[in-house]
């Protein structure tokens, strides 16, 4: 439904003449532990002057949003198993429903069925209009580690959840399917690979091996780039064959033959950890939001939460030389540091070259940063920064911990041209 009620927020900086023309569209929803109990969500459109020409408030938590070539918007209600196309004013155009979420009830009238058990995190679009979605599967493996923290943990049978990437036609037909358990090493661990994220989502006694949270299509060579949170890497593979092209991330714990696909750092490269929102910039570089959890792979010492920080970071990949350079970042210098332990986005804006950053889940407990989003209060911060890292827009989404308000998060933001 439409509503004039905005989530609690404050704008600390807005310099319209230095901002990107157009509108930034993003979600707001209950964060942390409240994610499982809160029945509210917003899709908001923020203009150059700091106004909200789009305010779509819903009675279910919202997730991702994408701008379509026809000027409309695509957004998802992941928990409800719904994907909708709407106009820029929020009027419904068409929608899809995920079959696994509607087994015991009649689907919405006129909705197109997608025959998968679930979709999660992000939504995206292929150039021809097909949907680019994430799903998941569970497989049983022998001699799998019982812990990603203890190098002496026993090995034994384990249920491992791997993400599945889908190309879905607009009529709901599955056009292409890629399983990450077939592309990457199912035994490689990072911190969080043994966590129970999927247990509350229908995969009993399972391990969150890779946790894909963003996927994009590279039309220049018909390939797919995906961000894997609990593998601390981004990977690229050929869409036609599923062949792995490269791995961008910490070189720890990779074995042959996958280690042959690791990009070699050139110059001063700081790897990203638990990242979100990988995308291709207009210059062809890779941009992501580096959440920065742990900043280590097993079994090296983790960075303490109180010292942790998140950043937007841009990498240039030379696929012929199999190298990577870090060409830009924001968030690691003194005065910039802020830790958003989960969610988040980084979007390169086309006219100004500014970068819009979503610190999606800034979690604190008793005022101290924490990496446990289920045991702290959650806020979000949205920034627009120039190539020289000047802040031209700064907004907090903050329910007010001291006043007993609702923890609120934001997944990522998308640019809609004028």
C-alpha positions in Angstrom: 0.0 0.0 0.0 1.0 3.6 -0.4 1.8 5.6 2.8 3.2 8.9 3.8 4.8 7.3 6.8 8.6 7.1 6.4 10.9 5.0 8.5 12.8 7.0 11.2 15.7 8.8 9.6 17.9 11.8 9.6 19.9 13.5 6.8 23.1 15.0 8.1 24.5 16.1 4.7 22.9 16.8 1.3 24.7 18.8 -1.4 22.4 18.6 -4.4 24.7 20.3 -6.9 27.4 17.7 -6.3 25.1 14.7 -6.2 24.1 12.4 -9.1 20.9 13.3 -11.0 18.1 10.9 -10.7 16.8 8.8 -7.8 18.3 6.2 -5.5 15.9 3.4 -4.6 16.4 1.1 -1.6 14.6 -1.0 0.9 14.2 -0.6 4.7 13.1 -3.5 6.9 13.3 -4.8 10.4 16.9 -5.7 11.2 18.7 -8.3 13.2 16.5 -10.5 15.4 13.5 -8.3 14.5 13.8 -9.5 10.9 11.9 -12.7 11.8 9.1 -10.9 13.6 8.6 -7.6 12.0 5.7 -7.3 9.5 6.7 -4.1 7.7 8.9 -3.0 4.9 9.6 0.0 2.7 10.8 0.7 -0.8 11.9 4.3 -0.9 13.1 6.5 -3.7 15.4 9.3 -2.7 15.9 12.3 -5.0 18.9 14.6 -5.5 17.5 17.2 -3.0 16.9 14.6 -0.2 13.1 14.2 -0.8 11.2 11.0 -1.2 9.2 10.9 -4.4 8.6 7.2 -3.9 7.4 5.8 -0.6 6.0 2.3 -0.9 5.2 0.9 2.6 4.2 -2.8 2.8 3.1 -5.2 5.4 5.9 -7.7 4.8 9.7 -7.3 4.9 11.2 -6.1 1.7 14.5 -7.1 0.0 16.2 -6.1 -3.2 15.3 -3.6 -6.0 16.5 -3.2 -9.6 15.9 -0.5 -12.2 14.5 -1.9 -15.5 15.3 -0.6 -19.0 11.6 0.3 -19.5 11.8 2.8 -16.6 10.0 0.5 -14.1 11.3 -1.1 -11.0 11.7 -4.7 -9.9 11.6 -5.6 -6.2 11.5 -8.7 -4.1 9.7 -9.9 -1.0 12.0 -12.9 -0.4 10.2 -14.2 2.7 6.9 -14.1 0.9 8.3 -15.6 -2.3 7.2 -12.7 -4.4 8.9 -10.6 -7.1 7.1 -7.6 -8.5 7.5 -5.1 -11.3 6.1 -1.6 -10.5 6.1 1.8 -12.0 8.2 4.6 -10.4 5.2 5.6 -8.4 4.7 2.1 -7.1 1.8 0.9 -9.3 1.8 -2.8 -9.9 2.6 -4.0 -13.4 3.2 -7.8 -13.0 4.5 -10.3 -10.6 6.0 -13.7 -10.1 5.7 -16.2 -7.2 8.1 -18.8 -6.0 6.4 -22.2 -6.0 8.1 -23.5 -2.8 6.7 -20.6 -0.8 3.1 -21.1 -2.0 2.6 -24.9 -1.6 -0.2 -24.7 0.9 -2.1 -21.6 -0.4 -3.4 -20.2 -3.6 -1.0 -17.9 -5.4 -1.9 -14.3 -6.0 -4.2 -13.7 -9.0 -2.4 -13.2 -12.3 1.0 -14.1 -10.8 3.5 -16.2 -12.8 4.9 -19.3 -11.2 8.6 -20.0 -10.8 9.1 -23.7 -10.0 11.9 -23.5 -7.4 11.8 -24.1 -3.6 13.0 -20.6 -2.8 14.9 -17.5 -4.0 17.0 -15.4 -1.7 19.0 -12.2 -1.3 19.3 -10.4 -4.6 17.4 -10.1 -7.9 18.9 -9.0 -11.2 18.2 -8.8 -14.9 19.7 -10.2 -18.1 20.0 -7.8 -21.0 17.1 -9.5 -22.8 14.8 -9.1 -19.8 15.1 -12.6 -18.2 15.5 -12.7 -14.4 18.8 -13.5 -12.7 18.0 -15.1 -9.4 19.6 -17.0 -6.5 18.2 -20.3 -5.1 19.8 -23.0 -3.0 20.3 -26.8 -2.6 21.6 -29.1 0.0 24.0 -32.1 -0.5 25.5 -34.6 1.8 29.3 -34.8 2.1 31.6 -37.2 3.9 34.7 -36.1 5.9 33.5 -32.6 6.2 34.9 -30.4 9.0 32.8 -30.0 12.1 34.0 -26.4 12.7 35.6 -23.5 10.8 37.1 -22.2 14.1 38.9 -25.3 15.4 41.7 -26.8 13.2 41.4 -30.0 15.3 37.7 -30.5 14.8 36.7 -34.0 13.7 35.6 -34.8 10.1 32.3 -36.5 9.4 29.2 -36.6 7.3 27.6 -33.1 6.9 24.8 -31.4 5.1 26.1 -28.6 3.0 24.0 -25.8 1.4 25.3 -24.5 -1.9 23.8 -21.7 -3.9 22.1 -22.2 -7.3 22.1 -19.4 -9.8 19.1 -19.2 -12.2 18.2 -17.6 -15.4 14.4 -17.4 -15.4 12.4 -16.4 -18.5 9.5 -13.9 -17.9 7.0 -16.8 -18.3 8.6 -18.5 -15.3 10.5 -21.1 -17.2 14.0 -22.0 -15.9 16.3 -21.2 -18.9 19.7 -21.9 -17.3 20.9 -23.2 -14.0 24.3 -23.2 -12.4 25.2 -25.0 -9.1 28.1 -23.5 -7.2 28.8 -26.9 -5.5 29.7 -28.1 -9.1 32.0 -25.1 -9.8 33.9 -24.6 -6.5 35.6 -26.7 -3.9 32.8 -28.0 -1.5 35.4 -28.6 1.2 36.9 -25.1 1.3 36.1 -23.2 4.5 36.0 -19.6 5.6 34.8 -18.2 8.9 31.0 -18.7 8.8 31.0 -21.7 6.5 29.8 -23.9 9.3 27.1 -21.5 10.5 23.4 -22.4 10.7 21.9 -19.6 8.6 19.9 -22.1 6.4 18.6 -24.2 9.3 15.8 -21.7 10.0 15.0 -21.6 6.2 14.1 -25.2 5.6 17.6 -27.0 5.4 17.8 -29.0 8.6 21.1 -29.5 10.3 23.0 -27.7 7.5 26.1 -25.6 7.0 26.2 -22.3 5.2 29.2 -23.1 3.0 29.2 -20.2 0.5 26.2 -17.8 1.1 25.8 -16.1 -2.2 24.4 -12.6 -1.8 24.9 -10.8 -5.2 25.1 -11.8 -8.8 25.6 -9.9 -12.0 25.9 -10.7 -15.7 28.8 -9.6 -17.9 27.5 -9.3 -21.4 31.0 -8.7 -22.8 31.8 -12.4 -22.7 28.5 -14.1 -21.6 29.7 -14.7 -18.0 28.3 -14.5 -14.5 30.0 -12.8 -11.5 28.8 -13.8 -8.0 29.7 -12.7 -4.5 30.1 -15.5 -1.9 30.0 -14.2 1.7 31.2 -17.3 3.5 33.9 -18.0 0.9 35.2 -14.4 1.2 35.5 -14.1 -2.6 33.9 -13.1 -5.8 34.1 -15.5 -8.7 33.4 -15.3 -12.4 32.3 -18.3 -14.6 31.3 -18.8 -18.2 27.5 -18.9 -18.6 27.6 -21.3 -21.5 29.8 -24.0 -19.9 29.9 -23.2 -16.1 33.7 -23.1 -16.4 35.4 -21.1 -13.6 37.3 -18.1 -15.0 38.7 -16.4 -11.9 38.6 -16.1 -8.1 39.0 -12.7 -6.5 39.8 -12.9 -2.8 42.1 -14.1 -0.1 44.3 -17.0 -1.3 44.0 -19.0 2.0 42.6 -22.5 2.0 42.3 -23.0 -1.8 43.7 -26.2 -3.3 44.2 -27.4 -6.8 42.6 -27.2 -9.4 40.7 -24.2 -8.0 43.9 -22.5 -6.8 44.9 -22.1 -10.5 42.1 -19.6 -10.9 43.2 -17.2 -8.1 43.9 -13.7 -9.3 47.4 -12.5 -8.4 47.5 -9.1 -6.6 49.5 -6.3 -8.2 50.5 -3.4 -6.0 48.7 -2.6 -2.7 45.6 -4.9 -2.7 43.6 -5.4 0.5 41.2 -8.4 0.1 37.5 -8.1 0.8 35.8 -10.2 3.4 32.1 -11.2 3.7 31.4 -8.8 0.9 28.0 -7.8 -0.7 26.7 -6.3 -4.0 29.3 -7.0 -6.6 28.8 -5.1 -9.9 30.5 -3.9 -13.0 31.2 -0.2 -13.2 31.0 1.7 -16.5 34.8 1.4 -16.7 34.6 -2.4 -16.5 36.0 -2.7 -13.0 34.5 -4.7 -10.2 32.9 -2.8 -7.3 31.7 -4.3 -4.0 30.7 -3.5 -0.5 33.4 -5.1 1.7 31.7 -5.8 5.0 35.0 -6.7 6.6 34.0 -9.4 9.0 37.0 -11.1 10.6 39.5 -10.0 7.8 41.1 -13.4 7.9 40.5 -17.0 6.7 40.8 -20.0 8.9 42.8 -20.5 11.0 44.4 -17.1 11.3 43.5 -14.7 14.0 40.2 -12.8 13.4 40.1 -9.0 13.6 38.0 -8.1 16.7 34.6 -6.6 16.1 35.5 -3.4 17.9 38.3 -2.7 15.4 36.5 -3.9 12.3 35.4 -1.7 9.5 33.6 -1.8 6.2 34.4 -0.1 2.9 33.5 0.2 -0.7 36.3 -1.1 -2.9 36.9 -1.3 -6.6 39.2 -3.8 -8.4 40.5 -3.9 -11.9 40.9 -7.4 -13.3 43.3 -8.3 -16.1 41.9 -11.6 -17.3 44.8 -12.3 -19.7 47.4 -11.8 -17.0 45.2 -13.2 -14.3 46.0 -10.3 -12.0 44.0 -7.8 -10.0 44.7 -4.2 -8.8 42.8 -2.2 -6.2 42.0 1.1 -7.8 39.7 2.9 -5.3 38.2 2.5 -1.9 36.3 4.4 0.8 36.0 3.5 4.4 39.4 2.3 5.6 41.0 5.7 6.4 40.8 7.5 9.8 37.5 9.3 10.1 35.8 7.0 7.6 35.7 3.8 9.5 32.3 2.2 10.3 31.5 -1.5 10.7 28.4 -2.9 9.0 28.6 -6.5 9.7 25.9 -7.6 7.3 24.0 -6.4 4.2 25.3 -3.5 2.2 25.8 -2.1 -1.3 28.2 -0.1 -3.5 26.9 1.5 -6.7 29.0 3.6 -9.2 27.0 6.5 -10.5 27.3 7.1 -14.2 27.4 10.9 -14.6 29.3 12.2 -11.6 31.5 9.1 -11.0 30.3 9.3 -7.4 29.7 6.1 -5.4 26.6 5.4 -3.4 27.3 3.2 -0.4 24.8 1.4 1.8 26.1 0.4 5.2 23.1 -1.9 5.5 23.4 -3.4 9.0 25.4 -1.3 11.4 25.2 -3.4 14.6 26.1 -2.3 18.1 25.7 -3.8 21.6 26.0 -1.3 24.5 27.4 1.1 22.0 30.2 -1.2 20.8 30.4 -2.6 17.3 29.4 -6.2 17.0 29.4 -8.8 14.2 26.4 -10.6 15.7 23.4 -9.1 14.0 21.0 -11.2 16.2 22.3 -9.8 19.4 22.6 -6.1 18.9 20.7 -3.0 17.7 20.8 -2.4 13.9 20.9 0.9 12.0 21.7 1.7 8.4 23.8 4.6 6.9 23.5 5.7 3.3 26.4 7.7 1.8 27.2 9.3 -1.5 30.9 10.1 -1.9 32.8 11.7 -4.8 35.8 10.0 -6.5 38.0 12.0 -4.1 35.9 10.6 -1.1 34.1 13.8 -0.2 30.7 13.1 1.4 27.9 14.8 -0.6 25.0 12.9 1.0 24.8 11.2 4.4 21.6 9.7 5.9 21.0 7.4 8.8 18.0 5.0 9.1 17.7 4.7 12.9 14.8 3.4 14.9 16.3 4.8 18.2 17.7 2.2 20.5 17.5 4.4 23.6 13.8 5.0 23.0 13.0 1.3 22.5 12.6 1.7 18.7 12.8 -1.0 16.0 16.2 -2.1 14.6 16.2 -1.3 10.9 18.4 -2.5 8.0 18.8 -1.8 4.3 20.0 -4.4 1.8 21.5 -2.2 -1.0 20.5 0.8 -3.2 19.9 1.1 -6.9 20.2 4.2 -9.2 17.3 5.2 -11.3 18.2 7.8 -14.0 16.2 10.9 -14.5 
